[in-house]
Amino acid sequence: MLIVHVHVHVRAEAVEAFIDATLTNARASVQEPGIARFDLIQQTDDPQRFLLQEVYRTPGAPAAHKETAHYALWRDTVAPMMASPRTAVRYENLFPEDARW
Amino acid sequence: MLIVHVHVHVRAEAVEAFIDATLTNARASVQEPGIARFDLIQQTDDPQRFLLQEVYRTPGAPAAHKETAHYALWRDTVAPMMASPRTAVRYENLFPEDARW
């Protein structure tokens, strides 16, 4: 299993539109067989900062996700909303067991 | 619901001991009624860096967690293992619904 945290910093006027576009993407992404979770959370002390927690079941799942129409739409929709470039950090799972993600 | 990400940077020689102590704490923490998840993940490109994802069901749950014996044991056990001070970031949940965490 592969866990990716995507850190997103959105321009103030784009916060609501970013949430809308990302919820649409998340609801479609969790239907992909290779995706166990696709969480969206908002930083409490800075609502312009978000974290996408993407939990992939297989090594090929991230590439499969990037080939979907919902990913392409999201990527193009949110591109002008960024206050700074997105960053991603990859993690290995230690707890709980993979099946509980 | 309150989501807390605790970023931990461990000294190289303490990595295995940190994992052991934190797994013990995580297995006990997920038994607390106020805790929905207590995840431990390890950064792929820097195995000395970990993230604890603590998902609390209620505003009082973080304080209740810090009163447990397993938290106190973990805190004291890992204190000398830190390469730098821990940092925590708080988030609000946007997706999925609270019950699916």
N, CA and C atoms of all chains as a GROMACS GRO file, in nm:
protein
  606
    1MET      N    1   0.084  -0.119   0.000
    1MET     CA    2   0.000   0.000   0.000
    1MET      C    3   0.088   0.124   0.000
    2LEU      N    4   0.043   0.225  -0.065
    2LEU     CA    5   0.119   0.350  -0.078
    2LEU      C    6   0.028   0.465  -0.036
    3ILE      N    7   0.079   0.548   0.054
    3ILE     CA    8   0.002   0.662   0.104
    3ILE      C    9   0.071   0.789   0.056
    4VAL      N   10  -0.004   0.876  -0.008
    4VAL     CA   11   0.050   1.003  -0.058
    4VAL      C   12  -0.025   1.118   0.009
    5HIS      N   13   0.050   1.209   0.068
    5HIS     CA   14  -0.008   1.331   0.123
    5HIS      C   15   0.025   1.446   0.029
    6VAL      N   16  -0.078   1.504  -0.029
    6VAL     CA   17  -0.061   1.619  -0.118
    6VAL      C   18  -0.099   1.744  -0.040
    7HIS      N   19  -0.002   1.833  -0.023
    7HIS     CA   20  -0.024   1.958   0.050
    7HIS      C   21  -0.059   2.067  -0.051
    8VAL      N   22  -0.173   2.132  -0.027
    8VAL     CA   23  -0.227   2.229  -0.122
    8VAL      C   24  -0.249   2.362  -0.051
    9HIS      N   25  -0.203   2.470  -0.114
    9HIS     CA   26  -0.221   2.606  -0.061
    9HIS      C   27  -0.299   2.685  -0.166
   10VAL      N   28  -0.422   2.722  -0.131
   10VAL     CA   29  -0.518   2.778  -0.225
   10VAL      C   30  -0.529   2.929  -0.202
   11ARG      N   31  -0.550   3.004  -0.309
   11ARG     CA   32  -0.575   3.148  -0.295
   11ARG      C   33  -0.706   3.170  -0.219
   12ALA      N   34  -0.712   3.276  -0.140
   12ALA     CA   35  -0.826   3.298  -0.049
   12ALA      C   36  -0.959   3.298  -0.122
   13GLU      N   37  -0.965   3.361  -0.236
   13GLU     CA   38  -1.093   3.374  -0.307
   13GLU      C   39  -1.135   3.243  -0.374
   14ALA      N   40  -1.047   3.143  -0.375
   14ALA     CA   41  -1.076   3.016  -0.443
   14ALA      C   42  -1.108   2.902  -0.347
   15VAL      N   43  -1.114   2.931  -0.218
   15VAL     CA   44  -1.130   2.823  -0.121
   15VAL      C   45  -1.257   2.742  -0.145
   16GLU      N   46  -1.369   2.808  -0.162
   16GLU     CA   47  -1.495   2.734  -0.179
   16GLU      C   48  -1.497   2.656  -0.310
   17ALA      N   49  -1.448   2.718  -0.416
   17ALA     CA   50  -1.445   2.648  -0.546
   17ALA      C   51  -1.349   2.530  -0.542
   18PHE      N   52  -1.238   2.545  -0.470
   18PHE     CA   53  -1.145   2.432  -0.456
   18PHE      C   54  -1.211   2.317  -0.382
   19ILE      N   55  -1.282   2.347  -0.275
   19ILE     CA   56  -1.351   2.241  -0.200
   19ILE      C   57  -1.451   2.170  -0.291
   20ASP      N   58  -1.531   2.245  -0.365
   20ASP     CA   59  -1.631   2.185  -0.454
   20ASP      C   60  -1.565   2.091  -0.556
   21ALA      N   61  -1.462   2.140  -0.622
   21ALA     CA   62  -1.396   2.059  -0.726
   21ALA      C   63  -1.330   1.936  -0.667
   22THR      N   64  -1.274   1.951  -0.547
   22THR     CA   65  -1.201   1.840  -0.487
   22THR      C   66  -1.296   1.735  -0.429
   23LEU      N   67  -1.410   1.778  -0.378
   23LEU     CA   68  -1.510   1.680  -0.334
   23LEU      C   69  -1.560   1.597  -0.452
   24THR      N   70  -1.584   1.662  -0.564
   24THR     CA   71  -1.628   1.589  -0.684
   24THR      C   72  -1.523   1.485  -0.724
   25ASN      N   73  -1.398   1.526  -0.724
   25ASN     CA   74  -1.289   1.434  -0.758
   25ASN      C   75  -1.277   1.320  -0.656
   26ALA      N   76  -1.289   1.354  -0.529
   26ALA     CA   77  -1.273   1.251  -0.424
   26ALA      C   78  -1.383   1.146  -0.433
   27ARG      N   79  -1.507   1.191  -0.457
   27ARG     CA   80  -1.619   1.096  -0.464
   27ARG      C   81  -1.601   1.000  -0.580
   28ALA      N   82  -1.545   1.047  -0.691
   28ALA     CA   83  -1.518   0.958  -0.805
   28ALA      C   84  -1.395   0.870  -0.777
   29SER      N   85  -1.295   0.927  -0.714
   29SER     CA   86  -1.169   0.853  -0.693
   29SER      C   87  -1.188   0.732  -0.603
   30VAL      N   88  -1.272   0.745  -0.500
   30VAL     CA   89  -1.291   0.631  -0.409
   30VAL      C   90  -1.365   0.515  -0.477
   31GLN      N   91  -1.417   0.538  -0.598
   31GLN     CA   92  -1.477   0.428  -0.674
   31GLN      C   93  -1.372   0.348  -0.751
   32GLU      N   94  -1.251   0.401  -0.764
   32GLU     CA   95  -1.146   0.328  -0.837
   32GLU      C   96  -1.104   0.206  -0.755
   33PRO      N   97  -1.084   0.092  -0.822
   33PRO     CA   98  -1.048  -0.029  -0.747
   33PRO      C   99  -0.914  -0.018  -0.675
   34GLY      N  100  -0.823   0.064  -0.726
   34GLY     CA  101  -0.691   0.074  -0.665
   34GLY      C  102  -0.682   0.174  -0.552
   35ILE      N  103  -0.792   0.240  -0.520
   35ILE     CA  104  -0.790   0.346  -0.418
   35ILE      C  105  -0.869   0.303  -0.295
   36ALA      N  106  -0.800   0.299  -0.180
   36ALA     CA  107  -0.864   0.261  -0.054
   36ALA      C  108  -0.928   0.381   0.015
   37ARG      N  109  -0.862   0.496   0.010
   37ARG     CA  110  -0.915   0.619   0.070
   37ARG      C  111  -0.872   0.737  -0.017
   38PHE      N  112  -0.950   0.844  -0.010
   38PHE     CA  113  -0.914   0.968  -0.080
   38PHE      C  114  -0.972   1.082   0.005
   39ASP      N  115  -0.900   1.117   0.109
   39ASP     CA  116  -0.950   1.207   0.213
   39ASP      C  117  -0.915   1.352   0.181
   40LEU      N  118  -1.004   1.441   0.217
   40LEU     CA  119  -0.978   1.585   0.205
   40LEU      C  120  -0.997   1.648   0.342
   41ILE      N  121  -0.892   1.713   0.392
   41ILE     CA  122  -0.900   1.780   0.521
   41ILE      C  123  -0.844   1.922   0.507
   42GLN      N  124  -0.894   2.011   0.593
   42GLN     CA  125  -0.862   2.155   0.586
   42GLN      C  126  -0.793   2.199   0.714
   43GLN      N  127  -0.682   2.269   0.700
   43GLN     CA  128  -0.603   2.307   0.817
   43GLN      C  129  -0.680   2.405   0.904
   44THR      N  130  -0.689   2.376   1.033
   44THR     CA  131  -0.774   2.455   1.124
   44THR      C  132  -0.727   2.599   1.135
   45ASP      N  133  -0.598   2.621   1.146
   45ASP     CA  134  -0.548   2.757   1.170
   45ASP      C  135  -0.516   2.833   1.040
   46ASP      N  136  -0.540   2.770   0.926
   46ASP     CA  137  -0.518   2.837   0.797
   46ASP      C  138  -0.607   2.770   0.693
   47PRO      N  139  -0.732   2.817   0.679
   47PRO     CA  140  -0.828   2.750   0.591
   47PRO      C  141  -0.792   2.753   0.442
   48GLN      N  142  -0.685   2.822   0.407
   48GLN     CA  143  -0.639   2.817   0.268
   48GLN      C  144  -0.549   2.696   0.243
   49ARG      N  145  -0.519   2.621   0.349
   49ARG     CA  146  -0.430   2.504   0.334
   49ARG      C  147  -0.510   2.376   0.354
   50PHE      N  148  -0.487   2.282   0.260
   50PHE     CA  149  -0.558   2.156   0.257
   50PHE      C  150  -0.458   2.042   0.248
   51LEU      N  151  -0.504   1.925   0.290
   51LEU     CA  152  -0.426   1.804   0.269
   51LEU      C  153  -0.515   1.698   0.206
   52LEU      N  154  -0.468   1.643   0.095
   52LEU     CA  155  -0.531   1.528   0.032
   52LEU      C  156  -0.455   1.404   0.074
   53GLN      N  157  -0.522   1.313   0.138
   53GLN     CA  158  -0.459   1.186   0.176
   53GLN      C  159  -0.509   1.078   0.080
   54GLU      N  160  -0.419   1.034  -0.007
   54GLU     CA  161  -0.453   0.938  -0.111
   54GLU      C  162  -0.391   0.804  -0.074
   55VAL      N  163  -0.475   0.702  -0.057
   55VAL     CA  164  -0.426   0.571  -0.012
   55VAL      C  165  -0.450   0.471  -0.125
   56TYR      N  166  -0.338   0.424  -0.184
   56TYR     CA  167  -0.342   0.337  -0.301
   56TYR      C  168  -0.312   0.193  -0.261
   57ARG      N  169  -0.392   0.101  -0.318
   57ARG     CA  170  -0.375  -0.040  -0.282
   57ARG      C  171  -0.259  -0.108  -0.354
   58THR      N  172  -0.221  -0.058  -0.471
   58THR     CA  173  -0.121  -0.125  -0.554
   58THR      C  174  -0.023  -0.023  -0.611
   59PRO      N  175   0.097  -0.070  -0.652
   59PRO     CA  176   0.196   0.023  -0.710
   59PRO      C  177   0.145   0.092  -0.836
   60GLY      N  178   0.057   0.026  -0.913
   60GLY     CA  179   0.009   0.087  -1.036
   60GLY      C  180  -0.109   0.181  -1.019
   61ALA      N  181  -0.164   0.186  -0.900
   61ALA     CA  182  -0.287   0.264  -0.880
   61ALA      C  183  -0.270   0.414  -0.897
   62PRO      N  184  -0.158   0.475  -0.855
   62PRO     CA  185  -0.145   0.619  -0.877
   62PRO      C  186  -0.147   0.656  -1.026
   63ALA      N  187  -0.078   0.576  -1.109
   63ALA     CA  188  -0.078   0.605  -1.253
   63ALA      C  189  -0.216   0.586  -1.312
   64ALA      N  190  -0.288   0.482  -1.268
   64ALA     CA  191  -0.424   0.459  -1.317
   64ALA      C  192  -0.514   0.577  -1.280
   65HIS      N  193  -0.496   0.631  -1.158
   65HIS     CA  194  -0.575   0.746  -1.114
   65HIS      C  195  -0.553   0.866  -1.205
   66LYS      N  196  -0.427   0.888  -1.243
   66LYS     CA  197  -0.395   1.006  -1.326
   66LYS      C  198  -0.444   0.992  -1.469
   67GLU      N  199  -0.491   0.874  -1.506
   67GLU     CA  200  -0.548   0.854  -1.641
   67GLU      C  201  -0.699   0.873  -1.643
   68THR      N  202  -0.761   0.898  -1.528
   68THR     CA  203  -0.908   0.910  -1.525
   68THR      C  204  -0.952   1.048  -1.570
   69ALA      N  205  -1.076   1.054  -1.618
   69ALA     CA  206  -1.134   1.183  -1.657
   69ALA      C  207  -1.155   1.273  -1.536
   70HIS      N  208  -1.193   1.215  -1.422
   70HIS     CA  209  -1.218   1.300  -1.305
   70HIS      C  210  -1.089   1.364  -1.254
   71TYR      N  211  -0.975   1.292  -1.265
   71TYR     CA  212  -0.848   1.353  -1.226
   71TYR      C  213  -0.812   1.469  -1.320
   72ALA      N  214  -0.827   1.446  -1.451
   72ALA     CA  215  -0.791   1.549  -1.549
   72ALA      C  216  -0.875   1.675  -1.528
   73LEU      N  217  -1.004   1.654  -1.502
   73LEU     CA  218  -1.093   1.769  -1.479
   73LEU      C  219  -1.051   1.844  -1.353
   74TRP      N  220  -1.024   1.770  -1.247
   74TRP     CA  221  -0.982   1.834  -1.122
   74TRP      C  222  -0.853   1.913  -1.141
   75ARG      N  223  -0.754   1.848  -1.204
   75ARG     CA  224  -0.622   1.912  -1.224
   75ARG      C  225  -0.637   2.044  -1.299
   76ASP      N  226  -0.716   2.042  -1.406
   76ASP     CA  227  -0.732   2.164  -1.486
   76ASP      C  228  -0.816   2.268  -1.414
   77THR      N  229  -0.915   2.222  -1.338
   77THR     CA  230  -1.004   2.316  -1.267
   77THR      C  231  -0.929   2.389  -1.156
   78VAL      N  232  -0.846   2.317  -1.081
   78VAL     CA  233  -0.782   2.379  -0.964
   78VAL      C  234  -0.651   2.449  -0.999
   79ALA      N  235  -0.598   2.426  -1.119
   79ALA     CA  236  -0.468   2.485  -1.154
   79ALA      C  237  -0.461   2.635  -1.125
   80PRO      N  238  -0.561   2.714  -1.164
   80PRO     CA  239  -0.550   2.859  -1.138
   80PRO      C  240  -0.581   2.899  -0.994
   81MET      N  241  -0.615   2.802  -0.910
   81MET     CA  242  -0.652   2.833  -0.771
   81MET      C  243  -0.534   2.827  -0.674
   82MET      N  244  -0.420   2.776  -0.720
   82MET     CA  245  -0.307   2.754  -0.629
   82MET      C  246  -0.242   2.885  -0.586
   83ALA      N  247  -0.215   2.898  -0.455
   83ALA     CA  248  -0.138   3.012  -0.405
   83ALA      C  249   0.011   2.981  -0.414
   84SER      N  250   0.045   2.853  -0.410
   84SER     CA  251   0.184   2.810  -0.428
   84SER      C  252   0.179   2.667  -0.483
   85PRO      N  253   0.288   2.616  -0.540
   85PRO     CA  254   0.284   2.482  -0.600
   85PRO      C  255   0.252   2.374  -0.496
   86ARG      N  256   0.178   2.274  -0.541
   86ARG     CA  257   0.149   2.159  -0.453
   86ARG      C  258   0.277   2.082  -0.425
   87THR      N  259   0.282   2.021  -0.306
   87THR     CA  260   0.391   1.930  -0.273
   87THR      C  261   0.332   1.797  -0.229
   88ALA      N  262   0.404   1.688  -0.254
   88ALA     CA  263   0.357   1.555  -0.218
   88ALA      C  264   0.463   1.482  -0.137
   89VAL      N  265   0.418   1.408  -0.036
   89VAL     CA  266   0.506   1.327   0.047
   89VAL      C  267   0.451   1.185   0.047
   90ARG      N  268   0.539   1.088   0.024
   90ARG     CA  269   0.497   0.948   0.018
   90ARG      C  270   0.532   0.876   0.148
   91TYR      N  271   0.441   0.788   0.190
   91TYR     CA  272   0.458   0.714   0.314
   91TYR      C  273   0.430   0.566   0.294
   92GLU      N  274   0.493   0.484   0.380
   92GLU     CA  275   0.461   0.341   0.393
   92GLU      C  276   0.369   0.325   0.514
   93ASN      N  277   0.279   0.230   0.505
   93ASN     CA  278   0.190   0.205   0.617
   93ASN      C  279   0.254   0.117   0.725
   94LEU      N  280   0.237   0.158   0.851
   94LEU     CA  281   0.279   0.074   0.964
   94LEU      C  282   0.161   0.031   1.050
   95PHE      N  283   0.060   0.118   1.065
   95PHE     CA  284  -0.058   0.086   1.147
   95PHE      C  285  -0.174   0.172   1.104
   96PRO      N  286  -0.296   0.116   1.096
   96PRO     CA  287  -0.328  -0.024   1.122
   96PRO      C  288  -0.295  -0.112   1.000
   97GLU      N  289  -0.335  -0.237   1.003
   97GLU     CA  290  -0.310  -0.324   0.889
   97GLU      C  291  -0.374  -0.266   0.763
   98ASP      N  292  -0.321  -0.300   0.647
   98ASP     CA  293  -0.367  -0.241   0.521
   98ASP      C  294  -0.518  -0.250   0.504
   99ALA      N  295  -0.578  -0.362   0.544
   99ALA     CA  296  -0.722  -0.382   0.522
   99ALA      C  297  -0.807  -0.285   0.601
  100ARG      N  298  -0.748  -0.219   0.702
  100ARG     CA  299  -0.827  -0.127   0.785
  100ARG      C  300  -0.816   0.017   0.740
  101TRP      N  301  -0.751   0.042   0.626
  101TRP     CA  302  -0.748   0.177   0.570
  101TRP      C  303  -0.867   0.195   0.478
  102MET      N  304  -1.547   1.636   1.451
  102MET     CA  305  -1.429   1.551   1.448
  102MET      C  306  -1.305   1.638   1.432
  103LEU      N  307  -1.197   1.596   1.494
  103LEU     CA  308  -1.072   1.670   1.493
  103LEU      C  309  -0.962   1.576   1.448
  104ILE      N  310  -0.885   1.619   1.349
  104ILE     CA  311  -0.776   1.537   1.296
  104ILE      C  312  -0.645   1.607   1.329
  105VAL      N  313  -0.553   1.535   1.392
  105VAL     CA  314  -0.424   1.592   1.428
  105VAL      C  315  -0.314   1.511   1.360
  106HIS      N  316  -0.227   1.581   1.288
  106HIS     CA  317  -0.110   1.517   1.228
  106HIS      C  318   0.013   1.555   1.311
  107VAL      N  319   0.075   1.455   1.371
  107VAL     CA  320   0.195   1.478   1.450
  107VAL      C  321   0.315   1.432   1.366
  108HIS      N  322   0.402   1.528   1.336
  108HIS     CA  323   0.520   1.500   1.255
  108HIS      C  324   0.638   1.470   1.350
  109VAL      N  325   0.700   1.354   1.329
  109VAL     CA  326   0.803   1.306   1.421
  109VAL      C  327   0.930   1.278   1.342
  110HIS      N  328   1.043   1.328   1.392
  110HIS     CA  329   1.174   1.303   1.331
  110HIS      C  330   1.260   1.233   1.436
  111VAL      N  331   1.293   1.107   1.407
  111VAL     CA  332   1.356   1.018   1.504
  111VAL      C  333   1.505   1.002   1.472
  112ARG      N  334   1.588   0.989   1.574
  112ARG     CA  335   1.730   0.962   1.552
  112ARG      C  336   1.746   0.825   1.484
  113ALA      N  337   1.846   0.812   1.398
  113ALA     CA  338   1.859   0.692   1.314
  113ALA      C  339   1.863   0.564   1.397
  114GLU      N  340   1.936   0.566   1.506
  114GLU     CA  341   1.953   0.445   1.586
  114GLU      C  342   1.827   0.409   1.666
  115ALA      N  343   1.729   0.498   1.666
  115ALA     CA  344   1.608   0.476   1.746
  115ALA      C  345   1.487   0.437   1.661
  116VAL      N  346   1.504   0.422   1.531
  116VAL     CA  347   1.389   0.399   1.443
  116VAL      C  348   1.310   0.274   1.484
  117GLU      N  349   1.378   0.163   1.505
  117GLU     CA  350   1.304   0.040   1.536
  117GLU      C  351   1.235   0.050   1.673
  118ALA      N  352   1.305   0.105   1.770
  118ALA     CA  353   1.246   0.119   1.904
  118ALA      C  354   1.127   0.216   1.901
  119PHE      N  355   1.139   0.320   1.820
  119PHE     CA  356   1.026   0.414   1.808
  119PHE      C  357   0.904   0.344   1.749
  120ILE      N  358   0.926   0.264   1.645
  120ILE     CA  359   0.813   0.192   1.584
  120ILE      C  360   0.749   0.100   1.687
  121ASP      N  361   0.830   0.025   1.760
  121ASP     CA  362   0.776  -0.067   1.861
  121ASP      C  363   0.690   0.008   1.964
  122ALA      N  364   0.743   0.115   2.019
  122ALA     CA  365   0.672   0.189   2.123
  122ALA      C  366   0.545   0.253   2.067
  123THR      N  367   0.551   0.297   1.945
  123THR     CA  368   0.436   0.368   1.888
  123THR      C  369   0.327   0.271   1.845
  124LEU      N  370   0.366   0.151   1.800
  124LEU     CA  371   0.264   0.050   1.770
  124LEU      C  372   0.190   0.009   1.898
  125THR      N  373   0.263  -0.007   2.007
  125THR     CA  374   0.199  -0.041   2.135
  125THR      C  375   0.098   0.068   2.174
  126ASN      N  376   0.141   0.194   2.162
  126ASN     CA  377   0.052   0.306   2.194
  126ASN      C  378  -0.069   0.311   2.100
  127ALA      N  379  -0.046   0.288   1.972
  127ALA     CA  380  -0.156   0.297   1.874
  127ALA      C  381  -0.261   0.189   1.899
  128ARG      N  382  -0.214   0.067   1.929
  128ARG     CA  383  -0.309  -0.044   1.952
  128ARG      C  384  -0.396  -0.015   2.075
  129ALA      N  385  -0.340   0.050   2.176
  129ALA     CA  386  -0.420   0.085   2.293
  129ALA      C  387  -0.508   0.206   2.264
  130SER      N  388  -0.456   0.301   2.188
  130SER     CA  389  -0.531   0.426   2.164
  130SER      C  390  -0.658   0.401   2.085
  131VAL      N  391  -0.654   0.309   1.988
  131VAL     CA  392  -0.774   0.285   1.908
  131VAL      C  393  -0.885   0.218   1.989
  132GLN      N  394  -0.854   0.174   2.110
  132GLN     CA  395  -0.958   0.122   2.200
  132GLN      C  396  -1.031   0.233   2.275
  133GLU      N  397  -0.977   0.354   2.274
  133GLU     CA  398  -1.044   0.466   2.344
  133GLU      C  399  -1.171   0.504   2.270
  134PRO      N  400  -1.280   0.530   2.343
  134PRO     CA  401  -1.406   0.561   2.275
  134PRO      C  402  -1.400   0.688   2.192
  135GLY      N  403  -1.314   0.783   2.230
  135GLY     CA  404  -1.307   0.910   2.157
  135GLY      C  405  -1.217   0.910   2.036
  136ILE      N  406  -1.153   0.796   2.009
  136ILE     CA  407  -1.055   0.789   1.899
  136ILE      C  408  -1.108   0.701   1.786
  137ALA      N  409  -1.120   0.762   1.667
  137ALA     CA  410  -1.168   0.689   1.549
  137ALA      C  411  -1.054   0.618   1.476
  138ARG      N  412  -0.939   0.684   1.467
  138ARG     CA  413  -0.821   0.626   1.403
  138ARG      C  414  -0.697   0.674   1.477
  139PHE      N  415  -0.590   0.592   1.468
  139PHE     CA  416  -0.462   0.632   1.526
  139PHE      C  417  -0.354   0.567   1.438
  140ASP      N  418  -0.329   0.631   1.324
  140ASP     CA  419  -0.246   0.572   1.219
  140ASP      C  420  -0.098   0.608   1.237
  141LEU      N  421  -0.012   0.515   1.202
  141LEU     CA  422   0.132   0.540   1.201
  141LEU      C  423   0.185   0.510   1.061
  142ILE      N  424   0.246   0.611   0.998
  142ILE     CA  425   0.304   0.592   0.865
  142ILE      C  426   0.446   0.648   0.864
  143GLN      N  427   0.529   0.590   0.776
  143GLN     CA  428   0.673   0.620   0.772
  143GLN      C  429   0.707   0.679   0.636
  144GLN      N  430   0.778   0.792   0.635
  144GLN     CA  431   0.808   0.861   0.509
  144GLN      C  432   0.899   0.776   0.422
  145THR      N  433   0.860   0.758   0.297
  145THR     CA  434   0.931   0.666   0.207
  145THR      C  435   1.075   0.710   0.181
  146ASP      N  436   1.096   0.839   0.158
  146ASP     CA  437   1.231   0.885   0.121
  146ASP      C  438   1.316   0.924   0.241
  147ASP      N  439   1.261   0.910   0.362
  147ASP     CA  440   1.338   0.941   0.484
  147ASP      C  441   1.279   0.860   0.599
  148PRO      N  442   1.326   0.737   0.618
  148PRO     CA  443   1.265   0.647   0.718
  148PRO      C  444   1.280   0.694   0.862
  149GLN      N  445   1.352   0.802   0.886
  149GLN     CA  446   1.357   0.859   1.020
  149GLN      C  447   1.240   0.953   1.047
  150ARG      N  448   1.158   0.976   0.946
  150ARG     CA  449   1.043   1.067   0.962
  150ARG      C  450   0.912   0.988   0.958
  151PHE      N  451   0.826   1.018   1.056
  151PHE     CA  452   0.699   0.949   1.074
  151PHE      C  453   0.587   1.052   1.084
  152LEU      N  454   0.467   1.002   1.056
  152LEU     CA  455   0.349   1.084   1.079
  152LEU      C  456   0.248   1.001   1.157
  153LEU      N  457   0.202   1.057   1.267
  153LEU     CA  458   0.091   1.000   1.343
  153LEU      C  459  -0.036   1.075   1.304
  154GLN      N  460  -0.132   1.004   1.253
  154GLN     CA  461  -0.262   1.066   1.220
  154GLN      C  462  -0.362   1.024   1.328
  155GLU      N  463  -0.398   1.121   1.411
  155GLU     CA  464  -0.487   1.095   1.524
  155GLU      C  465  -0.623   1.156   1.492
  156VAL      N  466  -0.726   1.073   1.490
  156VAL     CA  467  -0.860   1.119   1.451
  156VAL      C  468  -0.952   1.105   1.572
  157TYR      N  469  -0.992   1.222   1.626
  157TYR     CA  470  -1.071   1.227   1.750
  157TYR      C  471  -1.216   1.255   1.719
  158ARG      N  472  -1.305   1.182   1.788
  158ARG     CA  473  -1.448   1.196   1.763
  158ARG      C  474  -1.510   1.318   1.830
  159THR      N  475  -1.450   1.365   1.940
  159THR     CA  476  -1.510   1.472   2.020
  159THR      C  477  -1.403   1.573   2.062
  160PRO      N  478  -1.446   1.696   2.097
  160PRO     CA  479  -1.349   1.798   2.140
  160PRO      C  480  -1.270   1.756   2.265
  161GLY      N  481  -1.331   1.674   2.351
  161GLY     CA  482  -1.261   1.635   2.473
  161GLY      C  483  -1.169   1.516   2.457
  162ALA      N  484  -1.175   1.451   2.343
  162ALA     CA  485  -1.100   1.326   2.327
  162ALA      C  486  -0.947   1.343   2.332
  163PRO      N  487  -0.890   1.451   2.276
  163PRO     CA  488  -0.744   1.465   2.286
  163PRO      C  489  -0.696   1.474   2.432
  164ALA      N  490  -0.767   1.549   2.515
  164ALA     CA  491  -0.728   1.559   2.656
  164ALA      C  492  -0.744   1.425   2.727
  165ALA      N  493  -0.851   1.352   2.695
  165ALA     CA  494  -0.871   1.220   2.756
  165ALA      C  495  -0.757   1.126   2.718
  166HIS      N  496  -0.713   1.136   2.593
  166HIS     CA  497  -0.602   1.051   2.546
  166HIS      C  498  -0.475   1.080   2.626
  167LYS      N  499  -0.450   1.208   2.652
  167LYS     CA  500  -0.326   1.244   2.722
  167LYS      C  501  -0.329   1.206   2.870
  168GLU      N  502  -0.445   1.164   2.919
  168GLU     CA  503  -0.454   1.117   3.059
  168GLU      C  504  -0.436   0.966   3.070
  169THR      N  505  -0.420   0.896   2.959
  169THR     CA  506  -0.410   0.750   2.966
  169THR      C  507  -0.268   0.707   3.004
  170ALA      N  508  -0.260   0.588   3.061
  170ALA     CA  509  -0.129   0.531   3.095
  170ALA      C  510  -0.048   0.500   2.969
  171HIS      N  511  -0.116   0.454   2.863
  171HIS     CA  512  -0.039   0.420   2.742
  171HIS      C  513   0.022   0.543   2.676
  172TYR      N  514  -0.050   0.658   2.685
  172TYR     CA  515   0.009   0.781   2.631
  172TYR      C  516   0.132   0.822   2.712
  173ALA      N  517   0.119   0.819   2.844
  173ALA     CA  518   0.230   0.861   2.931
  173ALA      C  519   0.353   0.773   2.908
  174LEU      N  520   0.330   0.643   2.895
  174LEU     CA  521   0.442   0.551   2.870
  174LEU      C  522   0.508   0.583   2.736
  175TRP      N  523   0.425   0.603   2.633
  175TRP     CA  524   0.480   0.634   2.500
  175TRP      C  525   0.561   0.763   2.504
  176ARG      N  526   0.501   0.867   2.564
  176ARG     CA  527   0.567   0.999   2.570
  176ARG      C  528   0.705   0.988   2.635
  177ASP      N  529   0.711   0.917   2.748
  177ASP     CA  530   0.837   0.907   2.819
  177ASP      C  531   0.936   0.816   2.746
  178THR      N  532   0.884   0.711   2.681
  178THR     CA  533   0.972   0.616   2.611
  178THR      C  534   1.037   0.682   2.489
  179VAL      N  535   0.960   0.760   2.413
  179VAL     CA  536   1.013   0.815   2.288
  179VAL      C  537   1.086   0.947   2.307
  180ALA      N  538   1.074   1.008   2.424
  180ALA     CA  539   1.135   1.141   2.444
  180ALA      C  540   1.283   1.145   2.404
  181PRO      N  541   1.364   1.045   2.446
  181PRO     CA  542   1.506   1.053   2.407
  181PRO      C  543   1.534   1.012   2.263
  182MET      N  544   1.433   0.972   2.190
  182MET     CA  545   1.453   0.925   2.052
  182MET      C  546   1.440   1.035   1.948
  183MET      N  547   1.393   1.152   1.989
  183MET     CA  548   1.365   1.258   1.893
  183MET      C  549   1.492   1.320   1.835
  184ALA      N  550   1.497   1.336   1.702
  184ALA     CA  551   1.606   1.409   1.637
  184ALA      C  552   1.577   1.558   1.637
  185SER      N  553   1.450   1.593   1.640
  185SER     CA  554   1.407   1.732   1.651
  185SER      C  555   1.269   1.732   1.716
  186PRO      N  556   1.224   1.846   1.769
  186PRO     CA  557   1.095   1.848   1.840
  186PRO      C  558   0.979   1.809   1.747
  187ARG      N  559   0.882   1.740   1.805
  187ARG     CA  560   0.762   1.706   1.728
  187ARG      C  561   0.682   1.833   1.695
  188THR      N  562   0.612   1.830   1.582
  188THR     CA  563   0.520   1.937   1.548
  188THR      C  564   0.384   1.876   1.519
  189ALA      N  565   0.278   1.952   1.546
  189ALA     CA  566   0.143   1.902   1.522
  189ALA      C  567   0.064   2.003   1.439
  190VAL      N  568  -0.018   1.952   1.350
  190VAL     CA  569  -0.105   2.035   1.266
  190VAL      C  570  -0.246   1.981   1.280
  191ARG      N  571  -0.342   2.073   1.304
  191ARG     CA  572  -0.482   2.032   1.323
  191ARG      C  573  -0.562   2.058   1.197
  192TYR      N  574  -0.653   1.966   1.170
  192TYR     CA  575  -0.736   1.975   1.049
  192TYR      C  576  -0.883   1.950   1.084
  193GLU      N  577  -0.970   2.007   0.998
  193GLU     CA  578  -1.113   1.976   0.998
  193GLU      C  579  -1.140   1.876   0.887
  194ASN      N  580  -1.236   1.788   0.908
  194ASN     CA  581  -1.270   1.690   0.806
  194ASN      C  582  -1.365   1.747   0.701
  195LEU      N  583  -1.334   1.720   0.574
  195LEU     CA  584  -1.425   1.756   0.464
  195LEU      C  585  -1.475   1.631   0.390
  196PHE      N  586  -1.389   1.529   0.377
  196PHE     CA  587  -1.429   1.406   0.307
  196PHE      C  588  -1.340   1.291   0.351
  197PRO      N  589  -1.396   1.170   0.372
  197PRO     CA  590  -1.539   1.139   0.361
  197PRO      C  591  -1.616   1.183   0.486
  198GLU      N  592  -1.742   1.145   0.495
  198GLU     CA  593  -1.820   1.180   0.613
  198GLU      C  594  -1.752   1.123   0.738
  199ASP      N  595  -1.778   1.186   0.853
  199ASP     CA  596  -1.710   1.150   0.977
  199ASP      C  597  -1.718   0.998   1.006
  200ALA      N  598  -1.832   0.938   0.978
  200ALA     CA  599  -1.851   0.797   1.013
  200ALA      C  600  -1.761   0.704   0.934
  201ARG      N  601  -1.702   0.754   0.824
  201ARG     CA  602  -1.618   0.668   0.741
  201ARG      C  603  -1.470   0.681   0.774
  202TRP      N  604  -1.437   0.752   0.880
  202TRP     CA  605  -1.299   0.758   0.926
  202TRP      C  606  -1.278   0.644   1.026
   0.00000   0.00000   0.00000
